[in-house]
Amino acid sequence: MNETGAVTAAKAKPAFDKNVGAAISRDVTLLARLHDREVDAELLEQLRAAAPATWFAMRLSGPAFGEACRLMTKALSLDGEESEANLDDLAADFAAIYLTHGYRVSPNESVWRDEEGLERQGPMFSVRAWYKHHNLQTPDWRIRADDHLVNELQFLALLSQRAADFDQLREAARFLREHPLVWVKDFGGRVVQRCRTPFYAAAALMTVTYLDRLAELFAALLDMDMTPATLAVAPARAGLPSEPTCADPPPQNTPAFGPSW
């Protein structure tokens, strides 16, 4: 009873909806594909089937997502000979981001969190422990580290897909908070500054925007604090200049992000 003597009904907890986890899984799987391997004509054709703003079950908005959609629409608008040349540009951009360290931006979490900016350090083993706990392992950590962006996104998608109750969905939220949220924004910002194609600028912006929005959803749905840990070192200490230098190529894209990017 309250102070007036009236009976106050307990606030009912919403029922778990497995469709939420399935929808998150589909969204995150799409994001993982954008970073996983070179873009080919088949993927471009599939992406052209719908406007970028409609790709995700999660409702996304804001200037960063709007800019991502604009850039992706531009990337998908080429056809004919222009499209063939675009595939070559995309392949070069993919290699510089994910394979050759050409833009001095790493898709591996350890580089962003290790004091020396080294790969395959503590964060990788922490992520590996997560995988092992769920009876999973990466195909070959020597080729693609456990803490590679694609592995982390695929794992997040799997946890969301498997969730059969709030406790299991909370596992996905914890992993998001302890790993991707800590470093992916810095990674995405660096990609946007340095990449040469609107496709990868858009992919980076979409990924950062989606993960931030997913954290907000988890916070509300699960009553969790989704504040990520701060990076232990600044990008400059991780072998990455905190700002572009005169020796760096000028930014190729100008997304609607604040000065911290």
DRENBAZA-923724 format. One record per residue: residue in one letter; x, y, z of N, C-alpha, C in turn. Coordinates in steps of 0.1 Angstrom, whole numbers, padded with zeros to 4 digits, always signed. Example, Ala and Ser with C-alpha at 12.3 -4.5 7.8 and 13.67 -1.06 7.14 Angstrom:
REM residues 2
A+0132-0057+0078+0123-0045+0078+0132-0033+0078/S+0128-0022+0071+0137-0011+0071+0129+0000+0079/
//
This chain:
REM residues 261
M+0008-0012+0000+0000+0000+0000+0009+0012+0000/N+0003+0023-0006+0011+0036-0005+0006+0044+0007/E+0010+0056+0009+0007+0064+0021-0008+0067+0022/T-0015+0066+0011-0029+0069+0012-0038+0057+0015/G-0031+0045+0015-0038+0033+0018-0042+0025+0006/A-0040+0031-0006-0044+0025-0018-0033+0014-0022/V-0038+0004-0028-0029-0007-0032-0022-0003-0045/T-0009-0003-0045-0001+0000-0057+0003-0012-0065/A-0001-0014-0077+0003-0026-0085+0018-0026-0088/A+0024-0037-0086+0038-0039-0090+0039-0037-0105/K+0050-0030-0108+0053-0027-0123+0057-0041-0129/A+0049-0044-0139+0052-0057-0146+0064-0057-0154/K+0072-0067-0153+0084-0068-0161+0080-0073-0175/P+0085-0066-0186+0081-0071-0199+0086-0085-0202/A+0078-0092-0210+0082-0106-0213+0094-0105-0223/F+0102-0116-0222+0114-0116-0231+0108-0120-0245/D+0114-0113-0255+0110-0115-0269+0122-0120-0277/K+0122-0133-0280+0134-0139-0287+0136-0132-0300/N+0126-0126-0306+0127-0119-0319+0137-0108-0318/V+0138-0102-0306+0147-0090-0305+0162-0095-0307/G+0166-0106-0301+0179-0111-0303+0182-0115-0317/A+0172-0121-0323+0173-0126-0337+0175-0113-0347/A+0168-0103-0344+0169-0091-0352+0183-0084-0350/I+0187-0084-0338+0201-0078-0335+0211-0087-0342/S+0210-0100-0342+0219-0109-0348+0220-0106-0363/R+0209-0104-0370+0209-0101-0384+0215-0088-0387/D+0213-0078-0379+0219-0065-0381+0234-0066-0380/V+0239-0072-0369+0253-0072-0366+0260-0081-0376/T+0253-0092-0381+0259-0100-0391+0262-0092-0404/L+0252-0083-0408+0254-0075-0419+0266-0066-0417/L+0267-0060-0405+0279-0051-0403+0292-0059-0404/A+0292-0071-0399+0304-0079-0399+0308-0082-0414/R+0298-0084-0423+0301-0087-0437+0307-0075-0443/L+0304-0063-0440+0309-0051-0446+0324-0050-0443/H+0329-0056-0432+0343-0055-0428+0351-0068-0431/D+0344-0078-0434+0350-0092-0434+0359-0094-0446/R+0355-0091-0458+0364-0094-0470+0360-0083-0481/E+0368-0084-0491+0367-0074-0502+0352-0074-0507/V+0348-0062-0511+0335-0061-0517+0335-0066-0531/D+0325-0074-0535+0324-0079-0549+0311-0074-0555/A+0310-0077-0568+0298-0072-0575+0285-0078-0569/E+0286-0090-0564+0274-0097-0559+0269-0089-0546/L+0278-0086-0537+0274-0079-0525+0269-0065-0529/L+0275-0058-0538+0270-0045-0542+0255-0046-0547/E+0253-0056-0555+0240-0058-0561+0229-0061-0549/Q+0233-0069-0540+0225-0072-0529+0222-0059-0521/L+0232-0051-0518+0230-0039-0511+0222-0028-0518/R+0222-0029-0531+0214-0019-0539+0199-0022-0538/A+0196-0034-0533+0181-0038-0533+0173-0030-0524/A+0179-0023-0515+0171-0015-0505+0179-0002-0501/A+0173+0008-0498+0180+0020-0493+0187+0018-0480/P+0200+0023-0479+0208+0020-0467+0200+0023-0454/A+0192+0033-0454+0185+0037-0442+0175+0026-0437/T+0172+0016-0446+0163+0006-0442+0169-0008-0440/W+0183-0008-0440+0190-0021-0438+0188-0027-0425/F+0186-0020-0414+0187-0025-0401+0173-0025-0394/A+0171-0036-0386+0159-0037-0378+0159-0026-0367/M+0171-0023-0362+0172-0013-0352+0169+0001-0358/R+0161+0009-0352+0159+0022-0357+0170+0031-0354/L+0177+0036-0364+0189+0045-0363+0185+0059-0368/S+0192+0069-0362+0189+0082-0366+0201+0091-0362/G+0200+0104-0365+0211+0113-0361+0220+0116-0373/P+0228+0127-0371+0236+0132-0383+0247+0122-0387/A+0253+0114-0378+0263+0104-0382+0257+0093-0391/F+0245+0088-0387+0239+0078-0395+0234+0084-0408/G+0229+0096-0408+0225+0103-0420+0236+0104-0430/E+0248+0108-0425+0260+0109-0433+0264+0095-0439/A+0263+0085-0430+0266+0071-0435+0257+0067-0446/C+0244+0070-0445+0235+0066-0456+0238+0074-0469/R+0242+0087-0467+0245+0095-0479+0258+0089-0486/L+0268+0086-0478+0280+0081-0484+0278+0067-0490/M+0270+0058-0483+0268+0045-0489+0259+0046-0502/T+0250+0055-0502+0242+0057-0514+0251+0061-0526/K+0260+0070-0523+0270+0074-0533+0278+0062-0538/A+0283+0054-0528+0291+0043-0532+0284+0033-0540/L+0271+0031-0538+0263+0021-0546+0257+0027-0559/S+0259+0039-0562+0253+0045-0573+0261+0043-0586/L+0273+0038-0586+0281+0036-0598+0277+0024-0605/D+0278+0024-0618+0275+0012-0626+0284+0012-0639/G+0284+0001-0646+0292+0000-0659+0307+0000-0656/E+0314+0007-0665+0329+0008-0663+0333+0015-0650/E+0325+0025-0646+0327+0032-0634+0326+0022-0622/S+0317+0012-0623+0316+0003-0612+0328-0007-0611/E+0333-0011-0623+0345-0019-0623+0357-0012-0617/A+0359+0001-0620+0370+0008-0614+0367+0010-0599/N+0355+0011-0595+0351+0013-0581+0355+0000-0573/L+0353-0012-0579+0357-0024-0573+0372-0025-0570/D+0380-0019-0579+0395-0019-0577+0398-0009-0566/D+0391+0002-0565+0393+0012-0555+0389+0006-0541/L+0378-0001-0541+0374-0008-0529+0383-0018-0524/A+0389-0026-0533+0398-0036-0529+0411-0030-0523/A+0416-0019-0529+0427-0012-0524+0424-0006-0510/D+0413+0000-0508+0409+0005-0496+0408-0006-0485/F+0402-0017-0488+0400-0028-0479+0414-0032-0474/A+0423-0034-0484+0437-0039-0480+0444-0029-0471/A+0442-0016-0474+0449-0006-0465+0443-0005-0451/I+0430-0008-0450+0424-0008-0437+0427-0021-0429/Y+0425-0032-0435+0424-0045-0428+0436-0054-0430/L+0445-0052-0440+0455-0061-0443+0469-0056-0442/T+0472-0044-0447+0486-0039-0448+0489-0028-0438/H+0480-0024-0430+0482-0013-0421+0486+0000-0428/G+0481+0001-0441+0485+0012-0449+0480+0026-0443/Y+0469+0026-0436+0464+0038-0431+0467+0039-0416/R+0475+0030-0411+0479+0030-0397+0467+0030-0388/V+0458+0021-0391+0446+0018-0383+0444+0003-0383/S+0443-0002-0371+0442-0017-0369+0428-0021-0366/P+0423-0032-0372+0410-0038-0369+0411-0047-0357/N+0422-0047-0350+0424-0056-0338+0423-0048-0325/E+0415-0052-0316+0413-0045-0303+0426-0043-0296/S+0435-0052-0295+0447-0051-0287+0455-0039-0291/V+0456-0035-0304+0464-0024-0308+0459-0011-0301/W+0446-0010-0299+0440+0002-0294+0442+0002-0278/R+0444-0009-0272+0444-0010-0257+0457-0013-0251/D+0467-0018-0259+0480-0021-0254+0489-0008-0254/E+0497-0007-0243+0505+0005-0242+0515+0007-0253/E+0520-0004-0259+0529-0004-0270+0523-0005-0284/G+0509-0006-0284+0502-0007-0296+0505-0020-0303/L+0506-0030-0296+0510-0043-0302+0497-0052-0304/E+0498-0061-0314+0487-0070-0316+0488-0082-0307/R+0477-0089-0306+0477-0102-0299+0482-0101-0285/Q+0477-0091-0278+0480-0089-0264+0468-0092-0255/G+0468-0087-0243+0458-0090-0233+0444-0090-0238/P+0439-0080-0245+0425-0080-0250+0422-0092-0258/M+0432-0097-0266+0429-0109-0274+0426-0121-0266/F+0434-0123-0255+0432-0134-0246+0419-0133-0238/S+0415-0121-0235+0403-0119-0228+0391-0123-0237/V+0392-0118-0250+0381-0122-0259+0381-0137-0262/R+0393-0143-0262+0394-0157-0264+0387-0165-0253/A+0389-0160-0241+0382-0166-0229+0367-0165-0231/W+0362-0154-0236+0348-0154-0239+0344-0165-0248/Y+0351-0166-0259+0348-0176-0269+0348-0190-0263/K+0359-0193-0255+0360-0206-0249+0349-0209-0240/H+0344-0199-0232+0333-0201-0223+0321-0205-0230/H+0319-0201-0243+0308-0205-0251+0311-0216-0261/N+0322-0223-0258+0326-0235-0266+0329-0231-0281/L+0335-0220-0283+0339-0215-0296+0353-0212-0297/Q+0359-0212-0309+0372-0207-0311+0373-0202-0326/T+0382-0193-0328+0384-0188-0342+0391-0198-0350/P+0389-0197-0363+0395-0207-0372+0411-0207-0371/D+0417-0196-0372+0432-0195-0371+0435-0181-0366/W+0439-0180-0353+0442-0167-0348+0455-0161-0354/R+0463-0169-0360+0475-0163-0367+0472-0156-0379/I+0461-0159-0386+0456-0152-0398+0447-0141-0394/R+0438-0143-0385+0429-0133-0380+0428-0134-0365/A+0433-0124-0358+0433-0125-0343+0419-0126-0338/D+0419-0132-0326+0406-0134-0319+0399-0121-0317/D+0406-0110-0315+0400-0097-0312+0399-0088-0324/H+0399-0095-0336+0396-0087-0348+0382-0083-0348/L+0379-0071-0354+0366-0066-0354+0355-0075-0359/V+0358-0083-0370+0349-0092-0376+0345-0103-0366/N+0356-0109-0360+0353-0119-0350+0345-0114-0338/E+0347-0103-0334+0339-0097-0322+0325-0095-0327/L+0323-0090-0339+0309-0087-0343+0302-0100-0345/Q+0309-0110-0351+0302-0123-0353+0298-0130-0340/F+0307-0128-0330+0304-0134-0317+0292-0127-0310/L+0292-0114-0312+0281-0106-0306+0268-0110-0313/A+0268-0112-0326+0256-0117-0333+0252-0131-0328/L+0261-0139-0326+0258-0153-0322+0252-0153-0308/L+0258-0145-0299+0252-0144-0285+0238-0139-0286/S+0236-0129-0294+0222-0123-0295+0212-0133-0301/Q+0217-0141-0311+0208-0151-0317+0205-0162-0307/R+0214-0166-0299+0212-0177-0290+0204-0173-0278/A+0203-0160-0275+0196-0156-0262+0182-0161-0262/A+0179-0168-0251+0165-0174-0249+0159-0167-0237/D+0166-0158-0230+0160-0151-0219+0168-0139-0216/F+0164-0131-0207+0171-0118-0204+0186-0121-0199/D+0188-0131-0191+0201-0134-0186+0211-0137-0198/Q+0206-0144-0208+0215-0147-0219+0217-0135-0228/L+0207-0127-0229+0209-0114-0237+0219-0105-0229/R+0218-0106-0216+0228-0098-0208+0242-0102-0211/E+0245-0115-0215+0258-0119-0218+0263-0111-0231/A+0254-0110-0241+0257-0102-0252+0260-0087-0249/A+0252-0082-0240+0254-0068-0235+0267-0066-0228/R+0271-0076-0220+0284-0075-0213+0296-0075-0222/F+0295-0084-0232+0306-0085-0242+0307-0072-0250/L+0295-0067-0254+0296-0054-0261+0302-0043-0253/R+0299-0042-0240+0304-0032-0231+0319-0034-0229/E+0323-0046-0227+0337-0049-0223+0347-0049-0235/H+0342-0050-0247+0351-0051-0258+0347-0042-0269/P+0338-0044-0278+0336-0035-0290+0334-0020-0286/L+0326-0018-0276+0323-0004-0272+0336+0004-0268/V+0346-0004-0263+0358+0003-0258+0366+0009-0269/W+0367+0003-0281+0376+0007-0291+0371+0009-0305/V+0359+0004-0308+0354+0005-0322+0352+0019-0326/K+0348+0028-0317+0346+0042-0321+0359+0048-0325/D+0370+0046-0318+0383+0051-0322+0387+0045-0336/F+0385+0032-0337+0388+0026-0350+0380+0032-0361/G+0367+0033-0359+0358+0038-0370+0362+0053-0373/G+0365+0061-0363+0369+0075-0366+0381+0076-0374/R+0391+0067-0371+0403+0067-0379+0401+0062-0394/V+0392+0052-0395+0389+0048-0409+0383+0059-0417/V+0373+0066-0411+0367+0077-0418+0376+0088-0422/Q+0386+0091-0413+0396+0101-0416+0405+0097-0428/R+0408+0085-0429+0419+0081-0438+0414+0073-0450/C+0403+0067-0450+0399+0058-0462+0396+0067-0474/R+0397+0061-0486+0395+0068-0498+0382+0066-0505/T+0374+0057-0500+0361+0054-0507+0350+0057-0497/P+0339+0062-0503+0327+0064-0494+0321+0052-0488/F+0324+0040-0495+0318+0028-0490+0324+0025-0476/Y+0337+0025-0474+0342+0022-0461+0341+0032-0451/A+0340+0045-0455+0336+0055-0445+0322+0053-0440/A+0313+0049-0449+0299+0046-0445+0299+0034-0436/A+0306+0023-0439+0306+0011-0431+0311+0014-0417/A+0321+0022-0416+0326+0026-0403+0316+0034-0395/L+0310+0044-0401+0300+0052-0394+0288+0043-0390/M+0283+0035-0399+0272+0026-0396+0275+0017-0384/T+0287+0012-0383+0291+0003-0373+0291+0010-0359/V+0297+0021-0359+0298+0029-0347+0284+0033-0342/T+0277+0039-0351+0263+0043-0348+0254+0032-0343/Y+0255+0020-0349+0247+0009-0345+0251+0004-0331/L+0264+0002-0329+0268-0003-0316+0264+0007-0305/D+0265+0020-0307+0261+0029-0297+0246+0028-0294/R+0238+0027-0305+0224+0026-0303+0220+0012-0296/L+0228+0002-0300+0225-0011-0293+0228-0010-0278/A+0239-0003-0275+0242-0002-0261+0231+0006-0253/E+0225+0015-0260+0213+0023-0254+0201+0013-0252/L+0199+0005-0262+0188-0005-0261+0190-0015-0249/F+0202-0020-0249+0205-0029-0238+0204-0023-0224/A+0209-0010-0223+0208-0003-0210+0193-0002-0206/A+0184+0001-0215+0170+0003-0212+0163-0011-0210/L+0166-0020-0218+0159-0033-0218+0164-0041-0206/L+0177-0041-0202+0182-0049-0192+0185-0042-0179/D+0183-0029-0179+0186-0021-0167+0201-0022-0164/M+0209-0021-0174+0224-0023-0172+0231-0010-0174/D+0242-0008-0167+0251+0003-0170+0260-0001-0182/M+0259+0005-0193+0266+0001-0205+0278+0011-0208/T+0282+0018-0198+0294+0026-0199+0306+0018-0202/P+0313+0020-0213+0325+0011-0215+0337+0016-0208/A+0347+0008-0206+0359+0012-0200+0366+0022-0210/T+0374+0031-0205+0381+0040-0214+0393+0033-0219/L+0398+0038-0230+0410+0032-0236+0422+0035-0226/A+0430+0025-0224+0441+0027-0214+0452+0037-0220/V+0452+0038-0233+0462+0046-0240+0456+0054-0251/A+0461+0066-0253+0456+0074-0264+0461+0068-0277/P+0453+0071-0288+0458+0065-0301+0472+0068-0305/A+0477+0079-0301+0491+0082-0304+0501+0072-0297/R+0497+0068-0285+0506+0058-0279+0504+0044-0285/A+0493+0042-0292+0491+0029-0299+0497+0029-0313/G+0507+0038-0315+0513+0038-0328+0505+0045-0339/L+0495+0053-0334+0487+0060-0343+0487+0075-0340/P+0489+0083-0349+0489+0098-0346+0475+0102-0341/S+0475+0110-0331+0462+0114-0325+0455+0123-0335/E+0463+0130-0344+0457+0138-0354+0465+0136-0367/P+0459+0138-0379+0467+0136-0391+0479+0146-0391/T+0490+0141-0396+0502+0149-0397+0503+0154-0412/C+0513+0163-0414+0514+0168-0428+0518+0157-0438/A+0524+0146-0432+0528+0135-0441+0516+0126-0444/D+0505+0128-0438+0493+0119-0440+0484+0125-0451/P+0477+0115-0458+0468+0120-0469+0457+0128-0462/P+0451+0138-0469+0440+0145-0463+0428+0136-0461/P+0419+0139-0452+0407+0131-0450+0399+0131-0463/Q+0394+0119-0467+0386+0118-0479+0371+0120-0477/N+0367+0119-0465+0353+0120-0462+0351+0129-0450/T+0340+0136-0449+0338+0145-0438+0325+0142-0431/P+0324+0132-0422+0312+0129-0416+0307+0139-0405/A+0295+0137-0401+0290+0147-0391+0293+0142-0377/F+0306+0142-0374+0310+0138-0360+0316+0150-0354/G+0317+0150-0340+0322+0161-0333+0337+0161-0333/P+0344+0171-0327+0358+0173-0328+0366+0161-0322/S+0360+0153-0313+0367+0142-0306+0371+0132-0317/W+0365+0132-0328+0368+0123-0339+0380+0128-0347/
//
